[in-house]
């Protein structure tokens, strides 16, 4: 395919832009990997990914400009674009990427503080209040229960004294039947079985 002069200049311009883009992406990747401290074993894989993506980008730009024909001026445009980028734009781009990383870190720290202040601390405060309320409630319940027992104890003693003769008569009357039916032994057997089941299940 015969390329016109305008198409050749257009191809050179696209290769210049591709070289600049490769430089921008490489500097950004280098700064991010240094700032975030990627593990060393991931760096070769990331390098291969970068060069693969750069090759695909250059080929697409070349195909869009001259249907993928490779000429000497294609490599010349790439080299000029890469060197122009590193001569004119590398330091500002690196500084801008570092500033962006710093700004993102500051934003994440700010969001973390906001989350702690608005979410974590209120939950912890509610938890402490709940513990205090439950402790006070349990202490009040125990106090009321003990007070009720102290108030009821005289009436219980009086009732036991009044019903004492009746209980003694019932014991004398039911005593032979208790001995004959072995109710005491049966009750002890039931209680031991219930205790063993309780220990097994709980």
JOPE-V498571 format. One record per residue. N is the residue number from 1. RES is the residue in one small letter. NEAR is the number of other C-alpha atoms within 8 Angstrom. Layout:
BEGIN
N;RES;NEAR  N;RES;NEAR
END
This chain:
BEGIN
1;x;2  2;x;3  3;x;7  4;x;6  5;x;6  6;x;6  7;x;10  8;x;10  9;x;8  10;x;9  11;x;12  12;x;13  13;x;9  14;x;12  15;x;16  16;x;14  17;x;10  18;x;13  19;x;15  20;x;12  21;x;8  22;x;10  23;x;12  24;x;11  25;x;8  26;x;9  27;x;11  28;x;11  29;x;8  30;x;8  31;x;11  32;x;12  33;x;9  34;x;8  35;x;7  36;x;6  37;x;7  38;x;8  39;x;6  40;x;5  41;x;6  42;x;8  43;x;9  44;x;7  45;x;8  46;x;8  47;x;8  48;x;8  49;x;8  50;x;9  51;x;8  52;x;8  53;x;8  54;x;9  55;x;8  56;x;8  57;x;9  58;x;10  59;x;9  60;x;9  61;x;11  62;x;15  63;x;10  64;x;8  65;x;11  66;x;11  67;x;7  68;x;10  69;x;7  70;x;6  71;x;6  72;x;6  73;x;7  74;x;11  75;x;9  76;x;9  77;x;14  78;x;14  79;x;10  80;x;10  81;x;14  82;x;13  83;x;8  84;x;10  85;x;13  86;x;10  87;x;7  88;x;7  89;x;9  90;x;12  91;x;8  92;x;7  93;x;11  94;x;11  95;x;8  96;x;8  97;x;11  98;x;10  99;x;8  100;x;8  101;x;10  102;x;8  103;x;8  104;x;8  105;x;8  106;x;8  107;x;8  108;x;8  109;x;8  110;x;8  111;x;8  112;x;8  113;x;8  114;x;9  115;x;9  116;x;9  117;x;9  118;x;8  119;x;9  120;x;9  121;x;9  122;x;9  123;x;8  124;x;8  125;x;8  126;x;8  127;x;8  128;x;8  129;x;8  130;x;8  131;x;8  132;x;8  133;x;8  134;x;8  135;x;8  136;x;8  137;x;8  138;x;8  139;x;8  140;x;8  141;x;8  142;x;8  143;x;8  144;x;8  145;x;8  146;x;8  147;x;8  148;x;8  149;x;8  150;x;8  151;x;8  152;x;8  153;x;8  154;x;8  155;x;8  156;x;8  157;x;8  158;x;8  159;x;8  160;x;8  161;x;7  162;x;7  163;x;8  164;x;8  165;x;7  166;x;7  167;x;8  168;x;8  169;x;8  170;x;8  171;x;8  172;x;8  173;x;7  174;x;8  175;x;8  176;x;8  177;x;7  178;x;10  179;x;9  180;x;6  181;x;6  182;x;8  183;x;8  184;x;8  185;x;7  186;x;8  187;x;8  188;x;8  189;x;8  190;x;8  191;x;8  192;x;8  193;x;8  194;x;8  195;x;8  196;x;8  197;x;8  198;x;8  199;x;7  200;x;6  201;x;5  202;x;4
END
